[in-house]
Amino acid sequence: MRIYQDLSEVSLNKNTVLTLGTFDGVHLGHRKIINEVVEKTALLEGRSFLITFYPHPRKIISSENNIELLGTPSEKAKMVESLGIENMLIVRFTKEFSQLGPDKFIEKYIVDGIGAKEVVIGYDHHFGKGRGGDINSLKEKGKNSGFVVTIIPAFEIDGIAISSTKIRSAISEGDIKLASKYLGRFYSFSGKVIRGDKRGRELGFPTANLEIENKDKLLPAIGIYAVEFIVKEKKHFGLLSVGKRPTFYNSGEIVPEVYIYDFDENIYDEFVTVNIVERIRGEEKFSSADELIKQMNNDKKTGMEILNKLNN
């Protein structure tokens, strides 16, 4: 897949099928849209294109300015490419860009910039200044500019329309199984293994402390999780702790660290990926190290029971 950082890099090709949106997390609803783009492209023997935005628009236009991402730009690119998209334009979302009206956006990016035979969008898509553009305005513009618009209905599970917002909520509450159900895969994050205080090693549970790839990436609710741990292209089972380690510290930042089953390799500075399978429990403060070790052994047993089911 070819990734463009500026519209000026893109050649005009009117035999293009494109879609546009934030696509945070590339969940099952997003995949339905992308699959339609890929299928239509094959029928037209044309070019597939996806327009997305970074930073997340809500980070720029929201007064709270604290949106956390389901997927980093690199994670999004990998998933979009795996689904068959050939080209992706990442539009830098700024306050200035947010003032671009819907018609101007269509003209600049779709009609005169990339070119389009067909535009595929979700049922609730809005774009342009104040989210003033919608399906109807896009269709009207398409009539005059030579492209058709295909609307993809909501993707529902158990009668609930999937959205990035619902997935964020599930992850923030520790409901990883629900988030995975909506994503169509395990929720994951990546980062570099860094040196910690070696507290886990002293307790008999050496852990890999992680420096997250992107500070805006959403971590799950504080607690203990059964996970897959991928390092040097090999998959291992492990336990993820996301928390402040209250048994030993009165305050501090939230630290993600992973205990890896049956593992004794030096992986400092390695880039790793953690696939979160299931939450085991919340974080607790124990009155002694012995109590903590007892609970960690219970977590180890519970985690292995969960993870062993993945291969059955």
C-alpha positions as CSV (number, residue, x, y, z in Angstrom):
1,M,0.0,0.0,0.0
2,R,1.2,3.5,-0.8
3,I,0.8,6.1,1.9
4,Y,0.5,9.8,1.1
5,Q,1.0,12.6,3.6
6,D,0.0,15.4,1.3
7,L,-2.6,15.8,-1.4
8,S,-0.1,17.3,-3.8
9,E,1.6,13.9,-3.9
10,V,-1.5,12.2,-5.4
11,S,-2.1,11.8,-9.1
12,L,-5.7,12.4,-10.4
13,N,-7.4,9.2,-11.5
14,K,-11.2,9.3,-12.0
15,N,-11.4,5.5,-12.1
16,T,-11.0,5.5,-8.3
17,V,-13.2,4.0,-5.6
18,L,-12.6,5.8,-2.3
19,T,-13.8,6.1,1.2
20,L,-13.1,8.6,3.9
21,G,-13.2,8.7,7.7
22,T,-11.2,8.5,10.9
23,F,-11.4,4.6,10.9
24,D,-10.2,4.5,14.5
25,G,-9.6,0.9,15.4
26,V,-10.7,-0.4,12.0
27,H,-13.6,-2.3,13.6
28,L,-16.1,-4.7,12.0
29,G,-18.2,-1.7,10.7
30,H,-15.2,-0.1,9.1
31,R,-14.2,-3.4,7.6
32,K,-17.6,-3.7,5.9
33,I,-17.0,-0.3,4.2
34,I,-13.4,-1.1,3.2
35,N,-14.5,-4.5,1.8
36,E,-17.0,-2.7,-0.4
37,V,-14.3,-0.4,-1.7
38,V,-12.1,-3.3,-2.5
39,E,-14.9,-5.3,-4.3
40,K,-16.0,-2.3,-6.3
41,T,-12.4,-1.5,-7.3
42,A,-12.0,-5.0,-8.6
43,L,-15.2,-4.7,-10.7
44,L,-14.1,-1.4,-12.2
45,E,-10.5,-2.5,-12.6
46,G,-9.7,0.8,-10.9
47,R,-7.8,2.3,-8.0
48,S,-8.8,2.0,-4.3
49,F,-8.2,4.9,-2.0
50,L,-8.8,5.6,1.7
51,I,-8.7,9.2,3.1
52,T,-8.2,9.4,6.8
53,F,-7.2,12.1,9.4
54,Y,-4.5,12.6,12.0
55,P,-4.7,13.7,14.8
56,H,-8.2,12.5,15.6
57,P,-10.5,15.4,14.7
58,R,-12.0,15.4,18.2
59,K,-8.5,16.1,19.6
60,I,-8.6,19.4,17.7
61,I,-12.2,20.6,17.8
62,S,-13.3,19.2,21.2
63,S,-12.9,21.5,24.2
64,E,-11.9,18.4,26.3
65,N,-9.1,17.6,23.9
66,N,-8.5,14.2,25.5
67,I,-9.5,11.6,23.0
68,E,-7.5,8.3,23.2
69,L,-6.9,6.2,20.2
70,L,-7.9,2.6,19.5
71,G,-5.3,2.5,16.8
72,T,-2.1,4.5,16.0
73,P,-1.4,5.6,12.5
74,S,1.0,2.7,11.9
75,E,-1.5,0.2,13.3
76,K,-4.3,1.7,11.1
77,A,-2.1,1.5,8.0
78,K,-1.3,-2.2,8.6
79,M,-4.9,-3.2,9.1
80,V,-6.1,-1.1,6.1
81,E,-3.4,-2.7,3.9
82,S,-4.3,-6.2,5.1
83,L,-7.9,-5.6,3.9
84,G,-6.7,-4.8,0.3
85,I,-6.6,-1.0,0.1
86,E,-4.0,0.1,-2.3
87,N,-3.6,3.8,-1.4
88,M,-4.1,5.9,1.8
89,L,-4.0,9.6,2.2
90,I,-3.4,10.9,5.8
91,V,-4.8,14.4,6.0
92,R,-3.2,16.5,8.8
93,F,-6.2,17.6,10.8
94,T,-5.6,21.2,12.1
95,K,-7.9,24.0,13.2
96,E,-7.4,25.6,9.8
97,F,-8.5,22.4,8.0
98,S,-11.5,22.1,10.3
99,Q,-12.8,25.3,8.8
100,L,-12.9,23.9,5.3
101,G,-16.6,23.7,4.2
102,P,-18.1,20.4,2.9
103,D,-18.3,21.5,-0.7
104,K,-14.8,22.9,-0.7
105,F,-13.6,19.6,0.8
106,I,-15.3,17.5,-1.9
107,E,-13.9,19.7,-4.7
108,K,-10.4,19.8,-3.4
109,Y,-9.9,16.3,-2.2
110,I,-12.3,14.1,-4.2
111,V,-13.1,15.9,-7.5
112,D,-9.9,17.8,-8.3
113,G,-7.4,16.0,-6.0
114,I,-7.8,12.2,-6.1
115,G,-10.7,11.7,-8.5
116,A,-13.5,9.3,-8.0
117,K,-15.9,7.0,-9.9
118,E,-17.5,5.9,-6.6
119,V,-17.5,7.0,-3.0
120,V,-18.3,4.5,-0.3
121,I,-19.3,5.9,3.1
122,G,-21.0,4.8,6.3
123,Y,-24.7,5.6,7.0
124,D,-23.9,8.3,9.5
125,H,-20.9,10.0,7.9
126,H,-20.5,13.7,8.3
127,F,-17.6,15.9,7.1
128,G,-16.5,19.4,6.6
129,K,-16.8,22.5,8.8
130,G,-19.1,21.8,11.7
131,R,-19.7,18.4,10.3
132,G,-22.0,20.2,7.9
133,G,-21.6,17.7,5.0
134,D,-23.6,14.5,5.0
135,I,-24.8,11.7,2.6
136,N,-27.2,14.0,0.8
137,S,-24.7,16.8,0.1
138,L,-22.2,14.2,-1.1
139,K,-24.8,12.6,-3.4
140,E,-25.7,16.0,-4.8
141,K,-22.1,16.9,-5.5
142,G,-21.6,13.5,-7.1
143,K,-24.4,14.1,-9.6
144,N,-22.6,17.2,-10.9
145,S,-19.1,15.7,-10.7
146,G,-19.5,12.3,-12.2
147,F,-19.3,10.0,-9.2
148,V,-21.8,7.8,-7.4
149,V,-22.2,7.4,-3.7
150,T,-22.8,4.0,-2.0
151,I,-24.1,4.0,1.6
152,I,-23.1,1.2,3.9
153,P,-25.7,0.6,6.7
154,A,-24.7,0.1,10.3
155,F,-23.0,-3.1,11.3
156,E,-24.9,-4.5,14.2
157,I,-24.1,-7.2,16.8
158,D,-27.0,-8.3,19.1
159,G,-29.0,-5.3,17.8
160,I,-26.3,-2.8,18.7
161,A,-24.6,-0.6,16.0
162,I,-20.8,-0.9,16.4
163,S,-18.9,2.3,16.8
164,S,-15.4,3.4,17.9
165,T,-17.0,5.2,20.8
166,K,-18.7,2.0,22.2
167,I,-15.4,0.1,21.8
168,R,-13.5,2.8,23.7
169,S,-16.1,2.7,26.5
170,A,-15.8,-1.1,26.7
171,I,-12.0,-1.0,26.9
172,S,-12.0,1.8,29.5
173,E,-14.3,-0.3,31.7
174,G,-12.1,-3.4,31.3
175,D,-14.7,-5.3,29.1
176,I,-12.1,-6.6,26.7
177,K,-14.2,-9.5,25.5
178,L,-16.9,-7.1,24.3
179,A,-14.3,-4.8,22.7
180,S,-12.8,-7.8,20.9
181,K,-16.2,-8.9,19.7
182,Y,-16.8,-5.5,18.1
183,L,-13.3,-5.2,16.7
184,G,-13.3,-8.7,15.2
185,R,-9.9,-9.3,16.8
186,F,-8.0,-8.9,20.1
187,Y,-7.4,-5.3,21.2
188,S,-3.7,-4.7,21.1
189,F,-1.0,-2.1,21.8
190,S,2.7,-2.0,21.0
191,G,5.8,-0.5,22.5
192,K,9.4,-0.8,23.5
193,V,10.7,-2.9,26.5
194,I,12.4,-0.6,28.9
195,R,14.2,-1.1,32.3
196,G,12.0,-1.0,35.4
197,D,12.7,-1.3,39.1
198,K,13.0,-5.1,38.9
199,R,10.3,-5.4,41.6
200,G,8.6,-8.3,39.8
201,R,11.9,-10.2,39.6
202,E,12.3,-9.9,43.3
203,L,8.9,-11.5,43.8
204,G,9.6,-14.3,41.4
205,F,7.6,-12.8,38.5
206,P,10.0,-10.9,36.2
207,T,8.1,-8.5,34.0
208,A,8.8,-6.6,30.8
209,N,8.0,-2.9,31.4
210,L,6.6,-1.2,28.3
211,E,7.0,2.2,26.9
212,I,3.9,2.7,24.7
213,E,4.4,3.5,21.0
214,N,2.0,6.4,21.0
215,K,1.0,8.5,24.1
216,D,-2.6,8.9,22.8
217,K,-3.1,5.1,22.6
218,L,-5.9,3.9,24.9
219,L,-4.9,1.4,27.6
220,P,-7.5,-0.8,29.2
221,A,-8.9,-0.2,32.7
222,I,-6.5,-0.8,35.6
223,G,-6.2,-4.5,36.3
224,I,-4.7,-7.9,35.4
225,Y,-5.2,-9.4,31.9
226,A,-4.4,-12.6,30.1
227,V,-2.5,-11.7,26.9
228,E,-0.6,-12.9,23.9
229,F,2.9,-11.3,23.8
230,I,4.7,-11.0,20.5
231,V,8.4,-10.4,20.4
232,K,10.9,-11.1,17.6
233,E,8.0,-12.4,15.5
234,K,7.3,-15.2,18.1
235,K,4.1,-15.4,20.2
236,H,4.1,-16.2,23.9
237,F,1.5,-16.3,26.6
238,G,1.6,-13.8,29.5
239,L,-0.1,-11.7,32.1
240,L,-0.5,-7.9,31.6
241,S,-0.7,-5.6,34.6
242,V,-1.9,-2.1,34.0
243,G,-1.8,-0.1,37.2
244,K,0.0,2.0,39.9
245,R,1.3,-1.0,41.9
246,P,-0.3,0.2,45.2
247,T,1.2,-2.5,47.4
248,F,4.6,-0.8,47.0
249,Y,3.9,2.8,45.9
250,N,1.4,5.3,47.4
251,S,1.1,7.2,44.1
252,G,2.6,7.1,40.6
253,E,1.9,6.8,37.0
254,I,0.0,3.9,35.4
255,V,2.6,1.3,34.3
256,P,1.9,-1.5,31.8
257,E,4.1,-4.5,32.4
258,V,3.9,-8.1,31.2
259,Y,4.9,-11.4,32.9
260,I,5.7,-13.9,30.2
261,Y,5.1,-17.6,30.9
262,D,8.2,-19.8,30.7
263,F,10.4,-17.1,29.3
264,D,13.9,-16.0,30.2
265,E,15.4,-13.9,27.4
266,N,16.9,-10.4,27.4
267,I,14.5,-8.3,25.4
268,Y,15.3,-4.8,26.5
269,D,14.8,-2.3,23.7
270,E,12.8,-4.8,21.6
271,F,9.6,-3.6,20.0
272,V,6.7,-5.8,21.1
273,T,3.0,-6.2,20.7
274,V,0.5,-7.2,23.3
275,N,-2.9,-8.8,22.3
276,I,-5.3,-8.5,25.2
277,V,-7.4,-11.6,25.6
278,E,-9.4,-11.3,28.8
279,R,-9.5,-9.4,32.1
280,I,-8.8,-11.5,35.2
281,R,-9.4,-8.9,37.9
282,G,-8.9,-5.4,39.0
283,E,-5.9,-4.0,40.8
284,E,-5.7,-4.6,44.5
285,K,-3.5,-3.4,47.4
286,F,-2.1,-6.2,49.5
287,S,-0.9,-6.0,53.1
288,S,2.3,-7.9,52.4
289,A,4.5,-9.2,49.6
290,D,3.6,-12.8,50.5
291,E,-0.1,-12.0,49.9
292,L,0.7,-10.4,46.6
293,I,2.8,-13.5,45.5
294,K,-0.1,-15.8,46.5
295,Q,-2.5,-13.8,44.3
296,M,0.0,-13.6,41.5
297,N,0.2,-17.4,41.5
298,N,-3.6,-17.6,41.3
299,D,-3.5,-15.1,38.4
300,K,-0.9,-17.2,36.7
301,K,-3.1,-20.3,36.9
302,T,-6.3,-18.5,35.9
303,G,-4.5,-16.8,33.0
304,M,-3.1,-20.1,31.6
305,E,-6.6,-21.6,31.8
306,I,-7.9,-18.7,29.7
307,L,-5.1,-18.8,27.2
308,N,-5.0,-22.6,26.8
309,K,-8.6,-22.3,25.4
310,L,-7.3,-20.3,22.5
311,N,-5.7,-23.4,21.0
312,N,-8.7,-25.7,21.7
